[in-house]
Amino acid sequence: GQTPLQPARACGARFPRWFYNWSSQACEEFVYGGCGGNRNNFETKEECLKACSSPGKTAKETQLVGLRVLRSKGCE
């Protein structure tokens, strides 16, 4: 899956944000520069978890069953 772009120096912003990491199967914090990036960019950990996690399923089940839905929500 994709990870968000690192902060762009030309943009100069430093917004704390969260992204879903497929490798760790967790929402992780990063600093967003305000320009570019992708939809895997959430303002809060709660928003990331709500959009990207599948409680009660194993990591493999989440990837296989929910991949298409999760991609549509920006979790890739």
Backbone torsions as a table, in degrees:
resi	resn	phi	psi	omega
1	GLY	NA	164.8	-179.4
2	GLN	-81.7	152.3	170.0
3	THR	-114.4	155.7	-178.3
4	PRO	-66.8	155.2	176.9
5	LEU	-67.8	147.9	175.6
6	GLN	-69.6	161.1	-178.1
7	PRO	-55.3	132.8	177.9
8	ALA	-83.6	126.4	-177.3
9	ARG	-64.0	-33.7	-179.3
10	ALA	-65.3	-28.4	-178.0
11	CYS	-83.2	-35.6	172.6
12	GLY	77.5	-7.5	-179.1
13	ALA	-79.3	163.6	176.9
14	ARG	-143.1	79.0	-179.5
15	PHE	-93.2	125.1	173.6
16	PRO	-70.5	127.4	-179.0
17	ARG	-139.1	174.2	-179.6
18	TRP	-127.9	144.7	174.8
19	PHE	-135.3	156.7	178.7
20	TYR	-91.3	121.4	179.8
21	ASN	-97.8	111.5	-178.9
22	TRP	-64.8	-31.2	-178.7
23	SER	-66.0	-45.1	-178.5
24	SER	-92.7	-8.1	-177.3
25	GLN	56.9	41.0	-177.4
26	ALA	-146.4	158.3	172.6
27	CYS	-84.6	131.8	-177.2
28	GLU	-128.8	149.8	-177.3
29	GLU	-84.1	147.3	172.8
30	PHE	-149.8	171.7	178.5
31	VAL	-108.0	122.9	-178.0
32	TYR	-100.1	131.4	-177.5
33	GLY	-81.4	-8.6	176.5
34	GLY	99.1	-8.6	-179.6
35	CYS	-130.1	145.4	176.8
36	GLY	68.0	-152.6	-179.0
37	GLY	92.8	-161.0	178.8
38	ASN	-144.4	-173.7	-175.5
39	ARG	-76.5	-8.3	177.7
40	ASN	-81.7	67.5	-170.8
41	ASN	-154.3	103.9	-174.1
42	PHE	-119.5	143.5	-178.5
43	GLU	-71.1	-29.3	179.8
44	THR	-133.3	158.5	175.8
45	LYS	-62.6	-37.0	-179.4
46	GLU	-61.9	-42.4	177.7
47	GLU	-62.4	-42.1	178.9
48	CYS	-61.9	-48.6	-179.4
49	LEU	-62.7	-42.2	-179.2
50	LYS	-62.5	-41.5	-177.3
51	ALA	-78.3	-32.5	-166.0
52	CYS	-115.8	-20.2	-176.5
53	SER	-94.2	155.5	177.9
54	SER	-126.4	87.8	-178.6
55	PRO	-56.0	139.2	177.2
56	GLY	87.6	-5.2	179.0
57	LYS	-111.8	151.3	175.3
58	THR	-73.8	165.2	178.8
59	ALA	-58.1	-42.0	-179.3
60	LYS	-64.9	-42.5	178.0
61	GLU	-62.7	-40.5	178.7
62	THR	-60.4	-44.2	-179.5
63	GLN	-65.9	-45.0	-175.2
64	LEU	-74.9	-46.6	-174.7
65	VAL	-80.7	-42.4	-171.7
66	GLY	-101.5	4.3	-172.9
67	LEU	-56.4	-48.0	-177.8
68	ARG	-63.6	-43.9	179.6
69	VAL	-65.2	-44.7	-178.6
70	LEU	-63.6	-39.5	177.7
71	ARG	-61.3	-39.5	-179.4
72	SER	-65.8	-22.7	179.2
73	LYS	-92.3	-1.5	179.1
74	GLY	90.8	18.9	-174.2
75	CYS	-88.7	3.9	-177.4
76	GLU	-90.1	NA	NA
